[in-house]
Amino acid sequence: MLEHFGLPHQAARLSRAIEATTAAGILTRDVGGTAATEDVTKALFDALTI
């Protein structure tokens, strides 16, 4: 969606944050993890602020 709005750098940054979060094993139950939605959101936020 970010790319659609002409924000390719932000889209890439968000994709990297998602990849880092999932690689760290921070996943919600629907995809095999144990984290709450709030935990995933915090991890994504933390990855974006690095």
N, CA, C and O atoms as CSV, one atom per row, in Angstrom:
chain,resi,resn,atom,element,x,y,z
A,1,MET,N,N,0.826,-1.182,0.000
A,1,MET,CA,C,0.000,0.000,0.000
A,1,MET,C,C,0.876,1.252,0.000
A,1,MET,O,O,0.570,2.216,-0.702
A,2,LEU,N,N,1.954,1.251,0.773
A,2,LEU,CA,C,2.825,2.416,0.801
A,2,LEU,C,C,3.422,2.696,-0.571
A,2,LEU,O,O,3.535,3.851,-0.982
A,3,GLU,N,N,3.799,1.645,-1.269
A,3,GLU,CA,C,4.327,1.835,-2.628
A,3,GLU,C,C,3.262,2.454,-3.528
A,3,GLU,O,O,3.570,3.323,-4.344
A,4,HIS,N,N,2.035,2.022,-3.389
A,4,HIS,CA,C,0.926,2.551,-4.181
A,4,HIS,C,C,0.774,4.060,-3.961
A,4,HIS,O,O,0.395,4.787,-4.878
A,5,PHE,N,N,1.070,4.524,-2.749
A,5,PHE,CA,C,0.973,5.944,-2.434
A,5,PHE,C,C,2.265,6.700,-2.734
A,5,PHE,O,O,2.415,7.862,-2.356
A,6,GLY,N,N,3.190,6.034,-3.412
A,6,GLY,CA,C,4.426,6.696,-3.806
A,6,GLY,C,C,5.448,6.820,-2.691
A,6,GLY,O,O,6.237,7.765,-2.670
A,7,LEU,N,N,5.438,5.876,-1.767
A,7,LEU,CA,C,6.363,5.895,-0.629
A,7,LEU,C,C,7.220,4.620,-0.620
A,7,LEU,O,O,7.119,3.821,0.310
A,8,PRO,N,N,8.051,4.426,-1.631
A,8,PRO,CA,C,8.806,3.182,-1.722
A,8,PRO,C,C,9.825,2.990,-0.605
A,8,PRO,O,O,10.057,1.859,-0.179
A,9,HIS,N,N,10.433,4.062,-0.123
A,9,HIS,CA,C,11.430,3.930,0.948
A,9,HIS,C,C,10.767,3.493,2.254
A,9,HIS,O,O,11.297,2.654,2.982
A,10,GLN,N,N,9.617,4.067,2.534
A,10,GLN,CA,C,8.886,3.684,3.738
A,10,GLN,C,C,8.382,2.250,3.634
A,10,GLN,O,O,8.365,1.522,4.627
A,11,ALA,N,N,7.972,1.843,2.439
A,11,ALA,CA,C,7.518,0.467,2.226
A,11,ALA,C,C,8.658,-0.508,2.474
A,11,ALA,O,O,8.463,-1.545,3.108
A,12,ALA,N,N,9.836,-0.185,1.982
A,12,ALA,CA,C,10.998,-1.061,2.182
A,12,ALA,C,C,11.372,-1.126,3.655
A,12,ALA,O,O,11.720,-2.190,4.167
A,13,ARG,N,N,11.300,0.004,4.330
A,13,ARG,CA,C,11.638,0.038,5.760
A,13,ARG,C,C,10.667,-0.824,6.569
A,13,ARG,O,O,11.082,-1.563,7.461
A,14,LEU,N,N,9.386,-0.726,6.256
A,14,LEU,CA,C,8.390,-1.542,6.946
A,14,LEU,C,C,8.592,-3.021,6.641
A,14,LEU,O,O,8.456,-3.859,7.533
A,15,SER,N,N,8.911,-3.350,5.407
A,15,SER,CA,C,9.167,-4.748,5.039
A,15,SER,C,C,10.351,-5.303,5.817
A,15,SER,O,O,10.310,-6.443,6.280
A,16,ARG,N,N,11.399,-4.513,5.963
A,16,ARG,CA,C,12.568,-4.960,6.743
A,16,ARG,C,C,12.193,-5.176,8.208
A,16,ARG,O,O,12.666,-6.125,8.834
A,17,ALA,N,N,11.355,-4.311,8.753
A,17,ALA,CA,C,10.914,-4.462,10.144
A,17,ALA,C,C,10.085,-5.728,10.312
A,17,ALA,O,O,10.231,-6.440,11.306
A,18,ILE,N,N,9.224,-6.010,9.357
A,18,ILE,CA,C,8.417,-7.234,9.404
A,18,ILE,C,C,9.316,-8.461,9.317
A,18,ILE,O,O,9.131,-9.425,10.060
A,19,GLU,N,N,10.286,-8.426,8.411
A,19,GLU,CA,C,11.212,-9.555,8.273
A,19,GLU,C,C,12.008,-9.773,9.553
A,19,GLU,O,O,12.200,-10.914,9.973
A,20,ALA,N,N,12.474,-8.697,10.177
A,20,ALA,CA,C,13.249,-8.818,11.416
A,20,ALA,C,C,12.389,-9.380,12.542
A,20,ALA,O,O,12.845,-10.216,13.322
A,21,THR,N,N,11.160,-8.923,12.622
A,21,THR,CA,C,10.259,-9.375,13.681
A,21,THR,C,C,9.924,-10.852,13.527
A,21,THR,O,O,9.977,-11.608,14.497
A,22,THR,N,N,9.585,-11.261,12.325
A,22,THR,CA,C,9.249,-12.669,12.120
A,22,THR,C,C,10.490,-13.557,12.245
A,22,THR,O,O,10.397,-14.678,12.745
A,23,ALA,N,N,11.637,-13.071,11.801
A,23,ALA,CA,C,12.873,-13.851,11.943
A,23,ALA,C,C,13.234,-14.066,13.410
A,23,ALA,O,O,13.846,-15.072,13.769
A,24,ALA,N,N,12.850,-13.113,14.247
A,24,ALA,CA,C,13.101,-13.232,15.683
A,24,ALA,C,C,12.100,-14.170,16.356
A,24,ALA,O,O,12.190,-14.425,17.557
A,25,GLY,N,N,11.147,-14.681,15.575
A,25,GLY,CA,C,10.176,-15.622,16.115
A,25,GLY,C,C,9.009,-14.959,16.823
A,25,GLY,O,O,8.266,-15.621,17.548
A,26,ILE,N,N,8.840,-13.674,16.624
A,26,ILE,CA,C,7.726,-12.955,17.252
A,26,ILE,C,C,6.550,-13.038,16.294
A,26,ILE,O,O,6.434,-12.272,15.338
A,27,LEU,N,N,5.680,-14.004,16.591
A,27,LEU,CA,C,4.556,-14.325,15.709
A,27,LEU,C,C,3.290,-14.492,16.526
A,27,LEU,O,O,3.339,-14.924,17.678
A,28,THR,N,N,2.163,-14.151,15.934
A,28,THR,CA,C,0.886,-14.392,16.588
A,28,THR,C,C,0.490,-15.862,16.420
A,28,THR,O,O,1.059,-16.580,15.597
A,29,ARG,N,N,-0.478,-16.290,17.200
A,29,ARG,CA,C,-0.894,-17.695,17.189
A,29,ARG,C,C,-1.392,-18.169,15.831
A,29,ARG,O,O,-1.222,-19.338,15.485
A,30,ASP,N,N,-2.005,-17.276,15.058
A,30,ASP,CA,C,-2.568,-17.694,13.774
A,30,ASP,C,C,-1.503,-18.100,12.764
A,30,ASP,O,O,-1.810,-18.738,11.757
A,31,VAL,N,N,-0.252,-17.734,13.029
A,31,VAL,CA,C,0.843,-18.135,12.136
A,31,VAL,C,C,1.890,-18.970,12.891
A,31,VAL,O,O,3.056,-19.024,12.501
A,32,GLY,N,N,1.452,-19.612,13.969
A,32,GLY,CA,C,2.307,-20.559,14.665
A,32,GLY,C,C,3.101,-20.031,15.837
A,32,GLY,O,O,3.929,-20.753,16.392
A,33,GLY,N,N,2.873,-18.802,16.226
A,33,GLY,CA,C,3.606,-18.231,17.355
A,33,GLY,C,C,2.784,-18.212,18.620
A,33,GLY,O,O,1.728,-18.837,18.709
A,34,THR,N,N,3.287,-17.483,19.596
A,34,THR,CA,C,2.591,-17.372,20.875
A,34,THR,C,C,2.390,-15.918,21.301
A,34,THR,O,O,1.798,-15.658,22.348
A,35,ALA,N,N,2.872,-14.982,20.507
A,35,ALA,CA,C,2.809,-13.570,20.870
A,35,ALA,C,C,1.406,-13.008,20.678
A,35,ALA,O,O,0.660,-13.428,19.794
A,36,ALA,N,N,1.074,-12.055,21.523
A,36,ALA,CA,C,-0.181,-11.314,21.367
A,36,ALA,C,C,0.015,-10.257,20.277
A,36,ALA,O,O,1.144,-9.901,19.940
A,37,THR,N,N,-1.067,-9.776,19.749
A,37,THR,CA,C,-1.002,-8.734,18.724
A,37,THR,C,C,-0.212,-7.530,19.232
A,37,THR,O,O,0.566,-6.934,18.487
A,38,GLU,N,N,-0.411,-7.179,20.482
A,38,GLU,CA,C,0.305,-6.049,21.068
A,38,GLU,C,C,1.809,-6.283,21.071
A,38,GLU,O,O,2.583,-5.350,20.857
A,39,ASP,N,N,2.231,-7.531,21.314
A,39,ASP,CA,C,3.659,-7.859,21.321
A,39,ASP,C,C,4.269,-7.705,19.930
A,39,ASP,O,O,5.380,-7.194,19.781
A,40,VAL,N,N,3.540,-8.146,18.928
A,40,VAL,CA,C,4.027,-8.026,17.554
A,40,VAL,C,C,4.099,-6.559,17.158
A,40,VAL,O,O,5.066,-6.123,16.533
A,41,THR,N,N,3.077,-5.804,17.522
A,41,THR,CA,C,3.059,-4.377,17.205
A,41,THR,C,C,4.241,-3.666,17.862
A,41,THR,O,O,4.897,-2.845,17.221
A,42,LYS,N,N,4.520,-3.969,19.122
A,42,LYS,CA,C,5.648,-3.351,19.824
A,42,LYS,C,C,6.960,-3.731,19.153
A,42,LYS,O,O,7.835,-2.882,18.979
A,43,ALA,N,N,7.105,-4.986,18.777
A,43,ALA,CA,C,8.328,-5.433,18.111
A,43,ALA,C,C,8.523,-4.726,16.776
A,43,ALA,O,O,9.642,-4.346,16.431
A,44,LEU,N,N,7.448,-4.549,16.032
A,44,LEU,CA,C,7.524,-3.814,14.765
A,44,LEU,C,C,7.913,-2.370,15.010
A,44,LEU,O,O,8.768,-1.833,14.305
A,45,PHE,N,N,7.308,-1.739,15.983
A,45,PHE,CA,C,7.632,-0.354,16.320
A,45,PHE,C,C,9.105,-0.242,16.716
A,45,PHE,O,O,9.814,0.660,16.270
A,46,ASP,N,N,9.550,-1.170,17.560
A,46,ASP,CA,C,10.948,-1.153,17.992
A,46,ASP,C,C,11.893,-1.314,16.789
A,46,ASP,O,O,12.920,-0.640,16.711
A,47,ALA,N,N,11.546,-2.196,15.868
A,47,ALA,CA,C,12.389,-2.422,14.681
A,47,ALA,C,C,12.409,-1.173,13.790
A,47,ALA,O,O,13.414,-0.906,13.131
A,48,LEU,N,N,11.342,-0.428,13.764
A,48,LEU,CA,C,11.281,0.789,12.950
A,48,LEU,C,C,12.048,1.952,13.573
A,48,LEU,O,O,12.484,2.860,12.865
A,49,THR,N,N,12.211,1.928,14.874
A,49,THR,CA,C,12.873,3.045,15.546
A,49,THR,C,C,14.367,2.838,15.726
A,49,THR,O,O,15.045,3.669,16.331
A,50,ILE,N,N,14.879,1.738,15.205
A,50,ILE,CA,C,16.322,1.478,15.316
A,50,ILE,C,C,17.054,2.285,14.273
A,50,ILE,O,O,18.280,2.217,14.188
